[in-house]
């Protein structure tokens, strides 16, 4: 089952890179809790409606919102992922990237949780691992 979750992670990542909302939602549980880096300001996103809101906010504010993961670890029902998000602000055209270090949790072939810790060490600690 765990390799299936890694595959689901990559499929969801590809859908996000394409901006394919339905492709993302096909892989996400109705009970998903999405904790993005900006959650401390906006709160967690819940369910399909929350994911739609997260994606709509990205589309409104960014010309580019592109996840680029270079390390993905199979943790059974969880996937630990490290990389960077590349963004370009709509209007100003300012482009930057920032780190992403998150844990995706799967149940019955669907994503039920995502938490972005931003920092590698924090994500490893949350996963019960060390370097």
N, C-alpha and C positions, 0 to 999 in steps of 0.2 A: 504494500500500500504506500510506503514512503516514497518510492521512486515515482509513483503516480502523482503524489503531491508536488514533487519537484517539477514534473512535467506540467501540472496545472499552474504552478507558479510562473513558469516560462510562458505558457499560453496567455495567462492574464497580463503579464508584462508586455508581451507583443501586442495584445489588444489595446493596452493603455498607450503604447507608443504610436499606434495607428489612430487613436482617438475613437475607438470602436466601443461605444457605451454598451450596446447590447451584448457584444462579445465579452465584455467585462462582467456584466450582470449574469450571463449564462454560467459563470464560474463562481458566483458569489451567493451565499445563503441569504435568505430573507432576514435572518437574525444576525447578520454580520455587524461587528463593531470595528470601525475603521478609525484608528488613532494616528492621525498625521502629525508631522512636526509642528504644524500650526494649531494643533488641538488645544494647547494651553490658552490660546486666544479665543478660538471659535467653538471649542468643545468637540467631543467625539461625534462621528457620523454613524448613524444607526440605520440598518436595513438598506434595501434597494433605494429608497427615497434619499437616504443620507448619501449614498454613493453617487446618485444622480446630482445632488446638490454640490458635492465635492468636485465632481467632474465639470459641472456647469460653471462653478466659480473659477476653476482653472482655465476653461475656455474663454471666459469673460476677461480674465486678467493677464493671460499669457498667450502669445503667438506660438510658443513652443513650451511644452511641459513633457519632458522626455526622460524616463527612467533608464539608467544604464548600470546594470548590475554586472560586476566582474567576479563575484564570489558568491556561490549559493551552496549551502550545506543542508543535507538531509538530516532532520532530527526526528524522524518518524512521523507523528501527526503535525509537526511544525517544520517550517523551512526558515533557516537563518540566511539573510541576504545582505550583502554589502555592495555599495556602489555610490553613484552620484546621480542627482537629478540635474538636468540641463534645462534652464528656463530662459525665455526671452519675454520681457514685459510688453504687453500690448500698449501701443501709444508711444512710449519712450524708446522702445527698441533695445533697452538695456538688457544685455545677456550675461548670465552668470551660471555657475553650478554650485551645488552644495552637497555635502555627504548625506547618504542615507544608510542606515544600519537598522534593519527591521526584522521582525519575526512574524511570519504568516502562519496561521493555525487553520488546519483543515479538518472537516468532519464529513464523512459520507460523500466524498468527492466534491465538496464545496468549500470555499474560503469562508470561515466563520469569524476570523479576526486578523487584523493587521495592526502592528504597533511599530512606529518609527521612532527609534531611540536617538537617531542622528549620529551618535558616537559609537564607534566600534566596541569600546570597552563596556559601555552600558548595555549594549545588545548581547554581548557575550555573557555578561553577568546575569542578565535576565534569563538567558538560556541555560544557566548553570554551567557555563564553560569558562575557560581561560585561554589565553593565547597559546 
